Amino acid sequence: QVQLVESGGGLVQPGGSLRLSCAASGFTFGTTFMRWYRQGPGKERELVATISTAVGSTNYADSVKGRYTISGDNTKNTVYLQMNSLKPEDTAVYYCHAPRFNSWGQGTQVTVSS
């Protein structure tokens, strides 16, 4: 059974940083794409970043390019999202997604506010 568990969200001031983690189980981690999405208040869910855990290639939404970094550790079955220079508009629930299995985590809240 595929399971994704996010952690690392919280309250941070504008300009601050957070690192989200997504621990995956139930499949061979280094063979598939993994994605981070977010959904802000009153907004649709938005694709933020994608990584190929097989080759390490990455892709980002324009809104986070240069500020966010997605990475994976195949030895820990974990994908990370390093978020720097956070802005109030980054406030959202962040979700980990394994598209191959259409599996979602429960989400972790990120709030950027002074």
VEXDREN-2710 file (C-alpha; in Angstrom, 1 decimal):
% VEXDREN-2710
k/r/px/py/pz
1/GLN/0.0/0.0/0.0
2/VAL/1.4/3.3/-1.1
3/GLN/1.7/5.9/1.7
4/LEU/3.0/9.4/1.7
5/VAL/3.5/11.4/5.0
6/GLU/4.4/15.1/4.9
7/SER/6.1/17.0/7.7
8/GLY/7.9/20.3/8.3
9/GLY/5.2/22.9/7.9
10/GLY/4.7/25.8/10.3
11/LEU/4.6/29.5/10.7
12/VAL/7.4/31.6/9.3
13/GLN/8.0/35.3/8.8
14/PRO/8.4/36.7/5.2
15/GLY/11.9/36.1/3.9
16/GLY/12.3/33.0/6.1
17/SER/12.8/29.4/5.1
18/LEU/11.3/26.0/5.7
19/ARG/12.1/22.5/4.6
20/LEU/9.2/20.1/4.0
21/SER/9.7/16.3/4.0
22/CYS/7.6/13.6/2.4
23/ALA/8.3/10.0/3.6
24/ALA/7.2/7.4/1.1
25/SER/6.5/3.7/1.5
26/GLY/4.9/0.9/-0.5
27/PHE/6.8/1.3/-3.7
28/THR/10.3/1.4/-5.1
29/PHE/11.2/5.0/-4.5
30/GLY/14.0/5.6/-7.0
31/THR/11.9/4.7/-10.1
32/THR/9.2/7.3/-10.4
33/PHE/8.4/11.0/-10.4
34/MET/7.4/12.8/-7.2
35/ARG/5.6/16.1/-7.0
36/TRP/4.8/18.8/-4.5
37/TYR/1.5/20.7/-4.9
38/ARG/0.0/23.5/-2.8
39/GLN/-3.5/24.9/-2.3
40/GLY/-3.8/28.4/-0.9
41/PRO/-7.0/29.7/0.8
42/GLY/-9.7/30.1/-1.9
43/LYS/-7.3/28.9/-4.6
44/GLU/-7.1/25.8/-6.8
45/ARG/-4.4/23.2/-6.1
46/GLU/-1.2/24.2/-7.9
47/LEU/1.8/22.1/-9.1
48/VAL/4.9/23.5/-7.4
49/ALA/7.8/21.2/-8.2
50/THR/8.6/17.8/-9.8
51/ILE/11.6/15.5/-9.5
52/SER/12.5/12.3/-11.2
53/THR/13.8/10.1/-8.4
54/ALA/15.5/8.0/-11.0
55/VAL/17.8/10.6/-12.6
56/GLY/17.3/13.7/-10.3
57/SER/16.0/16.1/-12.9
58/THR/13.7/18.8/-11.6
59/ASN/11.0/21.3/-12.7
60/TYR/9.4/24.2/-11.0
61/ALA/6.4/26.5/-11.3
62/ASP/7.5/30.0/-12.3
63/SER/6.1/31.4/-9.0
64/VAL/8.7/29.5/-7.0
65/LYS/11.6/29.2/-9.4
66/GLY/14.9/30.3/-7.8
67/ARG/13.4/30.1/-4.3
68/TYR/12.4/26.5/-3.9
69/THR/14.5/23.4/-4.4
70/ILE/13.1/19.8/-4.6
71/SER/15.4/16.9/-3.8
72/GLY/15.2/13.3/-3.0
73/ASP/17.1/10.8/-0.9
74/ASN/16.5/7.3/-2.3
75/THR/18.2/5.7/0.8
76/LYS/15.5/7.3/3.0
77/ASN/12.6/7.0/0.6
78/THR/12.1/10.7/1.2
79/VAL/11.5/13.8/-1.0
80/TYR/12.2/17.3/0.3
81/LEU/11.1/20.8/-0.6
82/GLN/13.5/23.5/0.6
83/MET/11.6/26.8/0.5
84/ASN/13.6/30.1/0.8
85/SER/12.7/33.8/0.6
86/LEU/9.1/32.9/1.6
87/LYS/6.4/35.3/0.8
88/PRO/2.9/35.7/2.3
89/GLU/1.4/34.4/-1.0
90/ASP/3.3/31.1/-0.4
91/THR/0.8/30.4/2.4
92/ALA/-0.9/27.1/1.6
93/VAL/-1.4/23.5/2.5
94/TYR/1.5/21.6/0.7
95/TYR/0.9/18.1/-0.6
96/CYS/3.2/15.4/-1.7
97/HIS/2.0/13.4/-4.7
98/ALA/3.2/10.2/-6.4
99/PRO/1.5/10.5/-9.9
100/ARG/2.3/6.9/-10.9
101/PHE/0.1/5.6/-8.1
102/ASN/-2.2/8.7/-7.9
103/SER/-1.3/8.8/-4.2
104/TRP/-1.5/11.9/-2.0
105/GLY/-0.2/12.8/1.4
106/GLN/-2.4/14.4/4.1
107/GLY/-0.8/17.8/3.6
108/THR/1.2/20.2/5.8
109/GLN/0.3/23.8/6.5
110/VAL/2.7/26.5/5.7
111/THR/1.9/30.0/6.9
112/VAL/4.0/33.0/6.0
113/SER/3.1/36.0/8.1
114/SER/4.7/38.7/10.3
END
